């Protein structure tokens, strides 16, 4: 029976969400095929949690001792949101150790975690997207240029962050300073992005049974100014699956979402975000390790598609085992 490390936690403020996602994955693993362990990777400590007892992970080979016996993992189900699990660091580490893992390799994880670089790649494939301005910490912002290019309102967001942390909807020039401070608290690089007035959708594109398809389109109706952390995780939004779109709009979203997935050479699960303006879906961002708690969007989409979470988890693990580690 193959031993599975369900890796959860992380170093960012998303770690609490990751722990909930990891618990659902852990609970859903087929015990007839796999022996799962909960692995917590947190700032200051890496450990396996068994019946509330911690067993320290040896970072030299990602193993641990249980009752005097050394346990090494056959495969890893990675469900860390944010650093170091979604930005390529752990993937590179596991590649060196030649331990297979779910999801993208280290390069693609790093690429898609960087919003600016993702947009640059997708621009070559003529994917519609919002206009944006990139700014590094300690650079002087040309506010007149920003407003002339993007208009108001606009969004200020960290370049590398998740769960809508550090994002501000800026409605007037005097709000930029506070917005920059908030975004730079999350990352040393930020994006100022054009506001698109349209229908927001979240699209699950997955690899399942060797096929790539859209698992569902979810319409996001936020009760707040935008789909922020509170709207995502504290119930301040409506998530409608399937989205209330026309047949033509649905086909267009499916087409662009799969094109984005393939253009970025994704593997495993993903969730991408779009704003539909005048019938055209505009790409916002890609999540390679989306939330997977019982209330998260992707599990809702899997249910809509008739795929059990247990079957999906098994498919992810089987795909990971068959992949050769990246070198």
C-alpha positions as CSV (number, residue, x, y, z in Angstrom):
1,X,0.0,0.0,0.0
2,X,1.5,3.3,-1.1
3,X,2.2,5.9,1.6
4,X,0.8,9.3,0.9
5,X,1.9,12.6,2.5
6,X,-1.0,15.1,2.4
7,X,1.0,18.2,2.7
8,X,-0.8,21.3,4.1
9,X,-0.2,24.5,5.9
10,X,2.5,26.9,4.5
11,X,4.2,30.1,5.5
12,X,1.6,32.6,4.3
13,X,-1.7,33.9,5.9
14,X,-3.4,31.2,3.8
15,X,-2.2,28.4,6.0
16,X,-5.5,28.1,7.9
17,X,-7.4,27.6,4.6
18,X,-4.8,25.0,3.6
19,X,-5.3,23.0,6.8
20,X,-9.0,22.8,6.0
21,X,-8.3,21.8,2.4
22,X,-5.8,19.2,3.6
23,X,-8.3,17.7,6.0
24,X,-10.8,17.1,3.3
25,X,-8.2,15.5,1.0
26,X,-7.0,13.3,3.9
27,X,-10.6,12.2,4.7
28,X,-11.3,11.5,1.0
29,X,-8.3,9.2,0.3
30,X,-9.2,5.6,-0.7
31,X,-7.8,3.6,2.3
32,X,-7.9,0.4,0.2
33,X,-5.2,1.9,-2.1
34,X,-3.3,4.3,0.0
35,X,-2.1,4.9,3.5
36,X,-2.3,8.7,4.1
37,X,-0.4,10.8,6.6
38,X,-1.1,14.5,7.5
39,X,2.0,16.5,7.0
40,X,2.1,20.0,8.4
41,X,4.7,22.4,6.9
42,X,4.7,25.6,9.0
43,X,7.1,28.3,9.8
44,X,9.6,26.8,12.2
45,X,8.4,23.2,12.1
46,X,7.6,20.4,9.7
47,X,5.9,17.4,11.2
48,X,3.5,14.5,10.7
49,X,0.4,14.7,12.9
50,X,-0.9,11.3,14.1
51,X,-3.6,11.3,16.8
52,X,-2.5,14.8,18.0
53,X,1.1,13.7,18.3
54,X,3.8,15.4,16.2
55,X,6.6,13.5,14.5
56,X,9.3,15.7,13.1
57,X,10.0,15.5,9.4
58,X,13.7,15.0,8.4
59,X,14.2,17.6,5.8
60,X,17.2,15.7,4.4
61,X,15.0,13.1,2.8
62,X,11.4,14.1,3.8
63,X,10.9,11.1,6.1
64,X,10.0,10.6,9.7
65,X,10.3,7.9,12.4
66,X,7.3,6.1,13.8
67,X,7.9,3.7,16.7
68,X,11.5,3.4,15.7
69,X,10.7,2.7,12.0
70,X,11.7,5.1,9.3
71,X,8.8,6.1,7.1
72,X,9.3,7.4,3.6
73,X,6.5,8.6,1.3
74,X,5.7,7.1,-2.1
75,X,3.7,10.1,-3.3
76,X,2.8,13.6,-2.1
77,X,-0.6,15.3,-2.4
78,X,0.3,19.0,-2.1
79,X,-2.5,21.2,-1.0
80,X,-0.5,24.2,0.4
81,X,-2.0,27.5,-0.8
82,X,0.7,30.2,-1.1
83,X,4.4,29.9,-0.3
84,X,6.2,27.5,-0.2
85,X,3.8,25.0,-1.8
86,X,2.2,27.0,-4.6
87,X,5.2,29.0,-5.8
88,X,7.6,26.2,-6.7
89,X,9.9,25.9,-3.7
90,X,8.6,22.6,-2.4
91,X,8.2,21.2,-5.9
92,X,11.9,21.9,-6.6
93,X,12.8,20.2,-3.3
94,X,10.7,17.1,-4.0
95,X,12.2,16.9,-7.5
96,X,15.7,16.7,-6.0
97,X,14.5,13.9,-3.7
98,X,12.7,12.2,-6.7
99,X,9.4,12.0,-4.8
100,X,6.4,12.3,-7.1
101,X,3.8,14.9,-6.2
102,X,0.4,16.2,-7.5
103,X,0.1,19.3,-9.6
104,X,2.5,21.4,-11.6
105,X,6.3,21.2,-11.5
106,X,8.4,23.8,-9.8
107,X,8.9,26.0,-12.9
108,X,5.2,26.2,-13.8
109,X,4.2,26.7,-10.1
110,X,6.6,29.6,-9.9
111,X,5.4,31.1,-13.2
112,X,1.6,30.9,-12.4
113,X,2.1,32.2,-8.8
114,X,3.6,35.4,-10.4
115,X,0.7,37.3,-11.8
116,X,2.8,39.6,-14.0
117,X,4.7,36.8,-15.6
118,X,1.5,34.8,-16.2
119,X,-0.1,37.7,-18.0
120,X,3.1,38.2,-20.1
121,X,2.9,34.5,-21.2
122,X,-0.8,34.6,-22.0
123,X,-0.5,37.8,-23.9
124,X,1.4,35.8,-26.6
125,X,-1.7,33.6,-27.0
126,X,-4.1,36.6,-27.4
127,X,-6.0,35.9,-24.2
128,X,-8.2,38.9,-23.3
129,X,-7.2,40.4,-20.0
130,X,-7.4,43.7,-18.0
131,X,-4.8,46.4,-18.6
132,X,-2.3,46.6,-15.8
133,X,0.8,48.5,-14.5
134,X,3.6,46.8,-12.6
135,X,5.4,48.4,-9.7
136,X,8.3,47.3,-7.4
137,X,8.8,48.4,-3.8
138,X,10.6,51.7,-3.4
139,X,9.8,52.7,-7.0
140,X,8.1,56.0,-7.4
141,X,4.5,55.5,-8.7
142,X,3.4,57.8,-11.5
143,X,-0.2,58.3,-10.4
144,X,-1.1,60.4,-13.4
145,X,0.2,57.8,-15.8
146,X,-1.6,55.0,-13.9
147,X,-5.0,56.8,-13.9
148,X,-4.7,57.8,-17.5
149,X,-3.9,54.2,-18.6
150,X,-6.3,52.3,-16.3
151,X,-8.9,54.8,-15.1
152,X,-10.8,54.8,-11.8
153,X,-11.7,52.7,-10.0
154,X,-8.9,50.3,-10.3
155,X,-7.4,47.5,-8.2
156,X,-4.1,47.4,-6.4
157,X,-2.9,43.9,-5.6
158,X,0.2,42.0,-4.6
159,X,1.9,40.3,-7.5
160,X,2.4,37.1,-5.6
161,X,-0.3,36.3,-3.1
162,X,-3.5,34.4,-2.9
163,X,-7.0,34.4,-1.2
164,X,-7.4,38.1,-2.2
165,X,-5.0,39.2,0.5
166,X,-3.6,42.7,0.2
167,X,-6.1,43.8,-2.5
168,X,-7.7,47.3,-2.5
169,X,-10.3,48.7,-4.9
170,X,-9.1,52.3,-5.4
171,X,-11.8,54.8,-6.2
172,X,-9.9,58.1,-5.9
173,X,-6.3,59.3,-6.2
174,X,-5.9,59.9,-2.5
175,X,-6.6,56.2,-1.8
176,X,-3.5,55.0,-3.7
177,X,-1.0,55.5,-0.8
178,X,-2.9,53.3,1.7
179,X,-3.5,50.7,-1.1
180,X,0.2,50.5,-1.9
181,X,1.1,50.0,1.8
182,X,-1.4,47.2,2.1
183,X,-0.3,45.4,-1.1
184,X,3.5,45.8,-0.3
185,X,2.9,44.2,3.1
186,X,2.2,41.0,1.2
187,X,4.8,41.2,-1.6
188,X,7.7,43.4,-2.9
189,X,6.0,43.7,-6.3
190,X,2.4,44.8,-7.0
191,X,0.0,45.1,-10.0
192,X,-2.4,48.0,-10.5
193,X,-5.2,46.6,-12.6
194,X,-8.0,48.1,-14.6
195,X,-11.5,47.6,-13.2
196,X,-13.7,45.5,-15.5
197,X,-17.4,45.9,-15.0
198,X,-18.9,42.6,-15.8
199,X,-19.9,39.1,-14.6
200,X,-17.2,37.4,-12.5
201,X,-16.8,33.6,-12.9
202,X,-14.5,31.1,-11.4
203,X,-13.7,28.1,-13.7
204,X,-12.4,24.7,-12.7
205,X,-10.2,23.1,-15.3
206,X,-8.9,19.7,-14.3
207,X,-7.1,16.6,-15.6
208,X,-9.2,13.6,-14.8
209,X,-8.9,10.1,-16.3
210,X,-6.3,11.4,-18.7
211,X,-8.7,14.0,-20.0
212,X,-8.6,17.8,-19.6
213,X,-12.0,19.4,-19.2
214,X,-14.0,22.2,-17.5
215,X,-15.4,20.8,-14.3
216,X,-17.8,23.7,-13.8
217,X,-18.3,27.5,-14.1
218,X,-19.2,29.3,-10.9
219,X,-20.7,32.8,-10.9
220,X,-19.4,35.0,-8.1
221,X,-21.7,37.5,-6.6
222,X,-19.9,39.3,-3.9
223,X,-21.7,41.2,-1.1
224,X,-18.6,43.4,-0.7
225,X,-16.9,45.7,-3.2
226,X,-15.2,42.7,-4.8
227,X,-14.5,39.0,-4.1
228,X,-12.1,39.7,-1.2
229,X,-11.0,37.3,1.7
230,X,-14.3,37.9,3.6
231,X,-16.4,37.2,0.6
232,X,-14.4,34.0,-0.2
233,X,-14.2,32.5,3.3
234,X,-16.7,34.2,5.6
235,X,-19.9,33.9,3.5
236,X,-20.1,37.4,2.1
237,X,-20.8,36.2,-1.4
238,X,-23.0,33.9,-3.5
239,X,-21.3,31.2,-5.5
240,X,-23.7,29.9,-8.2
241,X,-22.9,26.7,-10.0
242,X,-23.6,26.5,-12.9
243,X,-23.2,30.2,-13.6
244,X,-26.2,32.0,-15.1
245,X,-24.7,32.3,-18.6
246,X,-26.1,31.8,-22.1
247,X,-25.1,28.8,-24.1
248,X,-22.9,31.0,-26.2
249,X,-21.2,32.6,-23.1
250,X,-20.7,29.2,-21.5
251,X,-19.0,27.8,-24.7
252,X,-16.7,30.9,-24.8
253,X,-15.7,30.6,-21.2
254,X,-15.0,26.8,-21.7
255,X,-12.9,27.6,-24.8
256,X,-10.8,30.3,-23.2
257,X,-10.4,28.5,-19.9
258,X,-9.0,25.4,-21.6
259,X,-6.8,27.5,-23.8
260,X,-5.3,29.2,-20.8
261,X,-4.8,25.8,-19.1
262,X,-3.0,24.4,-22.1
263,X,-1.1,27.5,-22.9
264,X,0.4,27.5,-19.4
265,X,1.0,23.7,-19.6
266,X,-1.0,23.0,-16.5
267,X,-1.5,19.6,-14.9
268,X,-3.9,18.3,-12.3
269,X,-6.4,20.7,-10.8
270,X,-6.7,24.4,-11.4
271,X,-9.2,27.2,-10.9
272,X,-9.0,30.4,-13.1
273,X,-10.9,33.6,-12.7
274,X,-12.5,35.7,-15.4
275,X,-14.6,38.8,-15.8
276,X,-17.1,38.6,-18.7
277,X,-17.4,42.0,-20.4
278,X,-19.6,42.3,-23.5
279,X,-19.7,38.5,-23.9
280,X,-15.8,38.2,-23.8
281,X,-14.2,36.5,-20.8
282,X,-11.1,38.4,-19.6
283,X,-8.5,36.4,-17.7
284,X,-7.7,37.6,-14.1
285,X,-5.6,35.0,-12.5
286,X,-4.7,31.3,-12.3
287,X,-4.8,29.2,-9.1
288,X,-2.9,25.9,-9.4
289,X,-3.7,24.9,-5.8
290,X,-7.2,26.3,-5.2
291,X,-9.1,26.0,-2.0
292,X,-10.4,22.5,-1.3
293,X,-12.3,22.8,1.9
294,X,-16.0,21.6,1.9
295,X,-17.1,25.1,1.2
296,X,-14.6,25.8,-1.6
297,X,-15.6,26.3,-5.2
298,X,-13.7,23.4,-6.9
299,X,-15.4,20.7,-4.8
300,X,-18.7,22.3,-5.7
301,X,-17.8,22.1,-9.3
302,X,-16.7,18.5,-9.0
303,X,-20.1,17.6,-7.5
304,X,-21.8,19.4,-10.4
305,X,-19.8,17.3,-12.8
306,X,-20.7,14.1,-11.1
307,X,-17.1,13.4,-9.9
308,X,-16.7,12.3,-6.3
309,X,-13.9,13.9,-4.3
310,X,-12.5,10.4,-3.5
311,X,-12.3,9.5,-7.2
312,X,-10.7,12.8,-8.0
313,X,-8.1,12.5,-5.3
314,X,-7.3,9.0,-6.5
315,X,-6.9,10.3,-10.1
316,X,-4.6,13.0,-8.9
317,X,-2.4,10.5,-7.0
318,X,-2.3,8.0,-9.9
319,X,-1.3,10.8,-12.3
320,X,1.4,11.9,-10.0
321,X,2.9,8.4,-9.5
322,X,3.0,7.9,-13.3
323,X,4.9,11.2,-13.9
324,X,8.6,11.2,-13.9
325,X,10.1,13.7,-11.4
326,X,11.2,16.9,-13.0
327,X,15.0,17.4,-13.2
